[in-house]
Every structure is written in C-alpha cells, then in structure tokens.
C-alpha cells in the first residue's frame, strides 16, 4: 500500500493512495498563495497600480502541485472532502487524460461550483490584452526581483481555468450521501462521513474486508452550522491519514469572532467603514449569524451590510436549502418552518444586501459607514481590490482578515502605504492539536500518517510542544513529492466457498472451538472477488477396465500427507532427545525460534514458528529418527 | 424553657424514639439542637435533665440496639455531647467503641474525654495515665488502636477526633494525651505512603495552634518530618499553616516557606535562559527539586501551582510573613507563569517545554497568578520587573483569548499596580511609565467596551469607574481619556441590552461626569437636537429601565453626586432631587426605595446639618427646610414607606423621620399636642395605609402639620418593632416543636389510612 504525496500544503492536500488494485486520489486542493506574487487586478483602472515601475500586469495564475510523481491518467477515482479541496479539479480531469469518477456530496459540488465560478468570473472580467510567460524561463526568472526570483517551479504555474472546463470537470462528479457505501471494482469500499467543517464536508473510509484506511481532512468539533463530525466510524482503522487541521492553532475561533465584532463595532461607531475579504461561503454564514445577534445590542442596526460576489445570491440561498446537511439545531428550524440561517431575516429587514458586483444596483444603494463582505481573500482580484483602493487612505476605515489561507501582510503589500487599520482575526474552525489528540485517543488507529508540518511545533513557536500531533506510535510524516510505503501488510483476503464444496468438507476439532478441514478446490478470481469452486470431476470412465487405470494419475488420487499442527516445547524436546541417547545438546535462541545443536552427531534442528528443519550430513537414518521424535509433539490430521 | 415547650417536649421525645415515625426534615433536628444549646447555655443542664426525664429516657432508648435511623442516632449523640459539655451530669454512655461510627460520635468522645480529664486534672501539671478515669483510658486505648490500624478510615477517624480534641480543649491534660499519642502519630509519617495525609496535617496544625501544646519541641520535629515526608501538594496546607503561626522555630519556618516557594522556583528554573536569571531558592535544594518533584500529570501540576499561589497570596499581607520576603523573584515567577499560560514564554529547557504544554491556556492558573500578581503590588520591585508586569498585564488585556474571568482579574491586577505606582505615596499623579501604559490601556478598554461578551463590557466599565474615581482630577489621565472614545462608548452603553452592563455604565457615567469628563458628543447629523445632560440621561434610566440593577445604580450615583456637591446638582439641589425622589418613591424595587430614602437623608443633612450633640436646627432654617421638603413631597414618600411591605424600607424611613424629629424638637421643649394643626386627616390616611390601602394620596402638607404628625407618632416604638425580624414568631422554639409534631401527625394519619 503506497501513498503518493502531491501537495505540501497541509490544508490543501492532494494525495494518491494505491490500495489493493485501486488508485484513489484523496482531494485536489489548489494552493493559490503564488497569486500573492502578482499585482492586484483592479476593476476600475487604477493609476497608482498601472504607473508602478517595472513589470507589467499579468493574469491571475494558479499553482498546480507536482504531478510527475504519478501518471494521473491512472487514477481511478477522486474523493473530495470539502469544497475548498476541489479547486484544482479542472486541471486534473481536463488535462491529464483522467477517465475515472469523482465522488463528492451535493453541497460540496454546488458550493465548489460557486467558488470556481467566482474565481473564473473575477479573472475573466478583467481580460488582459497580452499575457507573458517568457519570464518563467529559468534564466530570466533569476533576474527578477525577490520574492519572484526565489519562487520554486514557476513553470508549473498555470492560467486560471475557464467556465467550460469547470462544467466539464463537474460533470464527472457522482453525488454521494453520508455513510453511503460505494464499491470500487469489488476491491474496496469507500464511505463518506460527516466531518463537521463545512456544508457537505466529509472524511472518507476506504476499506476492504480486512483493512481499513481513514482519511481525515478538514474536520471540526465546534458547534457551527454543519452536521457534527462522525467520529465513531473512524474507529479500528489500520491507517489514519490526517490532514486539514487548523492553520492558526493559537487562535481560538470564539475569541476571534469576539475580536471581529468588537473591532467592527468600534470602527463603525466612529464613522468608519469595515471591509471583510472573504470567500462567498463557509465562515461567512457563521459571521452573519453572530452579527445578527450582535448588531442590535451594539446599537448598529442602522448600519448596512453588503455582500458582494458574483455568486452572493446563490450562496445565501443554497445554504438555506441543504437542510439535511445542517446541524440538528438548524434542521429543526426547517419544520417550524423558519429559514435555518438568520441571514434570511437580515435580508428581509434590509440590513444585509447582496450584489453580484460593485457595478449596477450597488452603486445606487451604497451608503457609508457600512460593512462590506467581498472576495477574494488574497486581495489580488475581485471587488475587494476596489474597496482597498477606495478606503485604504483613511484611518477611520478597517480591513478585517478572517480567512486564514493567505498571509495578511503579504496580501496587503501592494497597497502600502496604507492608512486604513488592519485587524487580523483568522477564524479557522478545523481541528486543533488538543482536539486531535483526543480524537486519536478515541478512535485508536494503528498508524497515523500526516504532513510533516504537524509533527513538529510551528517554526515561529518552536517551544510550543503542544502545537503538534502527539500519538503513539509516532505519526509517519510526509512531505511534497514523497512516496510513502504505508506501514502495514495485507495478510488476509476474503474467499467465498461454493455451497456444494462446503457441504463436502469434514471439519475435525483440533482445539475447543477450532476445527480444520482440508479442501481441494479451484480458486476462481474475477473482479477482485475470490471463490473456491469444486474441482472438475474426472471424466467418468465410459468403458472397461483398461480406461480405468488411466485415471490413477489424476492428482486427487495421490496419497495426501497428513497436516501437522501444534508447537514444540524446546525443553521437553531436549529431554526426549536425551532419553533417546543423544548427549551434548546445546540450545540457541534465535530471532524466530530456537536451534537445537547435537554437537556429537554434527546435526542441527532449527525450530521456528511455521517450520522445522533437520540438517544432518547425509545420515538418513538419523534424520528419520529425529523426524519421528519431532512428530511426537505435533498433532496430525 | 417556657411552659408551653415543656408541655410539648415529652410527645416529641416519644416521636424521636419511635423508628416507625421518621422525621422528614434534617433541618428541624439542627434547629432543635440549636435550641437545646441555647437552653443549656442559659441554665443548668443537670437541672434540665432532672426536670425533663423524657430526655434521659430518649438517651437511654437510643443506646439499645435497634433499628434507628442514622440521623436520629447522630442527633442523640450530639445532644448527649451538648449535655456532657455542660456539666458533670453525665453518667452513661461512655466509651462504647461500637458507637464510633459517625463524626457525631467523635465529637461526643472528645467531650467525654474533656469531661473525664478536666475534673481530676485541674491544678495538676500533667496527670499520669494511671490517674485517668476508666472511661478516659478506654477512649484513649481505642484511639491508640486506631492509630496503629492498617485501615486508612480508622486512622482518619482517630486523627479527626484528636484534631477536634486539641482544637477545642486547652486543659493541661491535653499535654499528657499528646505526649502519649505523638509517637504513634510520628510513626504514621514513616509509612509509605503516609496514610490520611490531610487529616494528619489538620491534626498537626491543631496541635501547633494550641497554646498548651505548642511549647513541646517534639511537635516541631514531627511537623518538620511531615513537611519532608508528605508530597508537595499535601505539605502545602501544613506549610502555609505553620507560616501563619505567631511563633515557631525559625528553621521550621524556613523549611515551610521553601515548600511553598518550590513550585514557583521550579517555574523560574524552567524558564531561565541563562545563569543570571532571578532565583527563588538558592543552593542544592533548589536544583534537586528541579524536574522530578513536579507532578507529571497536568491536573496535579495545575493544582499544585494554584494552591502555592493561593497560600502565598494569603501570606503576603500578614505581619508574620517570612522575612526577607523575596518580592523580586516572586514577581518574576508570577510574570513567568503568566507567560507560560499565554504561550509567550520561550523556554529552552526540556522542563520548560513540558511546563509550557501543561500550562498553556489554563484559565485556573491564570486567575490564581493574576490574583497573586495583584497582591504583590503592595510591595514594589525593580523598575525593570515592574515594566514586565505592566507588559504582561497589557498582553492579557489585549489578547482575544483571555476568558472573561481572566480578563476581570487582569483588570483588577492592573488597577492595583497603577495605584501602587503613584509616587510618592499620597500623591495622585501617575508615574511617567504608568502614563505611557495608560494610553495603551485606554485603547484596549475602547475595544473591550465593544465586546460581544457582556461580562467583558461589564468588567471594562468597572475598571473605568475605579480608574476615574482615583485619577479623575489628574491632568495626564484627563487628557488621555478625553482623547479617546471611551467616554462616548460609556454613554452608549447606558442602552446596553444587558442590565448588569447598564448598571455599570450608570456608575461609570456618574463618575465620569462628576469629574467633567463626559463631554457632550458632537452629532454632526443632528446638530439641532439638544444633547441630554448626564443628569437627564440617568433620570431617564431611573424612570424607564425595566430592570432593578440600573435603577439602583442611578440612585447611588445621585446620592453620591448630592453628597459630593457635583456641580450640576449643587446648582439647585431641590430642583435636581425632586424628580428623583418622586421616581424612587414609585419604584417597584425595594432597594431603589431604600436608596431613595438614603438620598432624602443626605438632602436633609445638607439642609439641616448633620446629627450631632446640638441636634435642633435654628427655627428659621427649619421652616425653610420643611417647606423645601414639602415641595419635593418627601413626607408622603417617607410616611408611606413606614408601612412598606419590605422591612428595610420601613426601617430606613423610620430612621429618616426620627432624624427629622430630633432636628425639629429642641430637647426638653415638648409642645402641647392640642395646640397644633389638625392632624386627624393625616392620621386617618396613615391608618388606611397601614391596613394596606395604598391608593389614597396624602395631598398637600403644611410644615406645621408635618411637625404635629411627627410629634404624635411613636416612632421609637415603631423602630423597635421593625428591628425584630419579621419571622420572629415563626422562629420560636415553640413553633418548631409544634411543626415537628404536626408533620409526624400527618405521617401517622397517612399510615392509618393505609389500613
């Protein structure tokens, strides 16, 4: 069993598992941090940005993880755990010769589509007359200013995919529900489990009859909007692959939400505007819910909240219709009937307004001071670029970063100097290390495999030994472009016996509760299923005695040697040898058993768990004598 | 005992002795015991037993082996103890080891012992064992057996009995007892593990506190042995107890202090980056305990640290605290612990990393360390450490991860350090460094006042109120505060949805505006709307707020304003007080009404002068004052309050009227009642109010009428009646006995019904 690790980003994993005869890709996250190397794409011509000296603007680019490690056309299935971990899907399904199936839950697909749609829209609505790629040449790249000249493997950076590619990629997805068992070629069964992190987010169980691999990605134990995490089903795993832990282990989400609200209120009361760069789905639902409870008490009911995204409307509406994927509390609201999320009420009362972009209606309704939620969190494209340019000059305004995917200082770099206040409240509800250690104690996997970042404290806080995965035996770690041989051997395979063959068996009890029978059969293997069938009957003699003699040669007529079972107690065996006249006996312990040395006879008896060898110098009589002594200790049948 | 109770007692004793009639309520028995204690305290218990043979019968009855409930058994044993403690009237019951089951029995044994040994030992220095009465010998033998026992519960029981004995009895005979038993106690300490460590610590402390026994040098040896044998967690209370003693050997005090310092010393060692770091314990012992004596489990480690911090916190203010007091290393330790807890410590040692993992995010330790840090502000430290103190406190105040309770403690500790940093003592001005801190503090406060968590807003406001109270008149503070948004946020919090926060906001607004720090906010969008004064705003809270807390807070602020002569109120006190009193008199919350009367009293004092030796006010001033009081309708409020269903209101009103009466009636010049104006209508109204008809208003009152009414009323008698608690009838022993019999009667009836 092997694990090919294609991504070095622990929260945007992409691993390929070879298990039995199947090749399973686990997630395909898209690491977009390389976009931080580019200048923002402004919606409105920005004199400041266009007059910067040096290199010209380029399209948003994306970084695709290493693929030379494995031929992606051999991947049979892709399992998606949440909508953030499927953003690279078009690159794989459309450009690698992939012919398999993708499995994901319905909300994952729908919201993933929204995220991709938003991304494509952000990039395509500011088309570039020209695009440059010569700079990717290594000789030119090293002349570029830092950090670009130090960026690794820029040749693998790709242009953003198109909507057509997105649609084609999504069409290869097959929808699944939690706990649904999906057979892959009869060899393994995969099952998605609720992971509690986002709408429709899943962990996956990949199991055969005798092996179980759990894939844990982006899970949360906090009570937010999605269905709670299913931990019980992860028990008894041979291997647990652990990815997608919180990116900010020192920031408690509750405290961060409090911090978010305080800073928001402080700014708005002071007449300033608040900008929240965010994704169009996920934490924003929880933030809106918190604000719903907070704004009245904080005296902010007259402040407008704007949510601007090409998919804002769909995102707000989708969240309300996925009732079965929500936490219990929200599910019950559906029967009242009430919308599960309170943002419906914010919209009804005109406190929250949503727009596809800053153009059109928004510019008519726009009123300050206000709070704007918009993308993209990298600050490199999307409507957020406009607001940064608009509000950056006043110290009354505040930008509050809630998404943990990008370094906020790097995101802000092209906007410096900035008078606007910047607050960093990363809200990451994924598991922290305390929760992980509780989880591992609870589900007790035999082996844990995780990205190397999780096996040591974060570099900036090397003394925080609590910020790492702590389990016994220690977790196996992987890094990008590594192939791990997973530390367990497959020992058993399930084989069915045909009823008529089973009928013919005569079991013999050799120990209380254990019976044995010898069986002669033909092993039939098809579609990874193994069946023992009765052996073909010898062709019935049709004529006289002459023919009958010929059948003497068929194998089942051979005299079968009896099968042996039991173990040889060395001390008693030595006593027996002495009784039979052997002297000068020496016993040595070996790693696998014992060696009994008959020094006088220059003979060795090697006793191991599943074999016994008598090594003597061509003395057949002695060998047979010793063999019979050995056999006395064993049962025959 | 009054005759009615004496009549009821035999029936009650019969009920108690009857196992078929269970007493439903334990508290009845407790009350009964209290009563007996009072009765025996007032007279001879021998006489009591003679007069009421039913009690003796009850005691005898209990001794017979039978199926009595444990609560009755324990009750009777304690009753017997009460009698035994009184006099030598006690001739039965004694030394029965089978009774040694409950603490009640233990207490009884102590009393028996005391009784048996006190008599013969009087005057002797130390009676020898063979002089002891038989029953005492029996008890002591039993205790010895228990102390030798391998069963921990028996050892614990014996230790409890001895603890009680030495705690309550201070006769010379206790010396003999301790001399006889102390070797057995010392032997317990040699066992591994030491049995019943907590009970042992209690015993040693009880012996050490006994004036008769503390001169015994053997005691100190045993204590020293205990300190070294017990685990740090177990030894902590003993060490703290020893250090609180007025006098004990210096060596032992040093040893005890080391025990308390050890956990903190360990923290300092673990965090030390180099050899120059401050250390708490010098020498070999400091190094020895380094890693291995610290408990391995997180909860034990946290427990040890918290208890060490709590003990040291209690020791710090005591005059007998160890000297020299290691203020600087303790400060460093407290700061280091707080750094471990918030993850900002970066230890290089392995012990440090381990501590870091155990302490990070631990709210319990954070609270204990912040409390301790606050107490340490009593003594100063080197400037560099004080800087660190403020830095860590600011970190906690700023951190979004500080829980509300931790934040509250951090605010309290910060306030204490700010107070202590005012130099020189008595001068109000802040130290230059504290002034720097102040700027950051106000920025934090600003954010905390917007917190979605109401506890945080509340403690922020409390902190602001206290800071303003202290430095409201000080230039740099005023400048910093007025430059921030804090005053405006405070004003907005008067509308907070949480009533506790509104109450704190009222207090803060009161404090801010009395120092003139509540500048009228600029409202660019509504320049025409006149801004309400703080006075009007608070009056609005008083008349409209649906919760009691903010209204009570408003009353306190008004009272304070009036007392301290706050400008807006002092301009025209009558005008300011009148609407407040009116609102308070109609308030549904009795505390608001009491506060209203308090405000009225302050107002009166300001008009008529405080109550002193020359009480009566000059007639001219009196008339004017009375007219003013009539205008603000104080009398109707006060007179109505006399019959308020809430006693404190009535009491307060009574005090107020008595004050007025004293002011109005020059001593010795009783006026003829008949000469005065007609008070009949007022008296009629009062009678109606007393009868519960509150609707009738009093109408306009003339000052003369008021005086006449005051003279006609027997306010002193009313005050005495009110001083009796309202349930004095229900609390009488007679009522208790009747109640108990009545309950039993009901149970009996039910039983009969079943047949």
Interface residues (C-beta under 8 A of the other chain):
Chain A: X250 X251 X252 X255 X256 X257 X258 X259 X261 X262 X263 X265 X266 X269 X270 X290 X293 X294 X296 X297 X298 X299 X425 X461 X462 X463 X464 X465 X466
Chain B: X343 X345 X346 X347 X348 X352 X353 X354 X356 X357 X360 X399 X400 X401 X446 X447 X448 X450 X451 X452 X453 X456 X485 X488 X489 X492 X495 X496 X497 X498
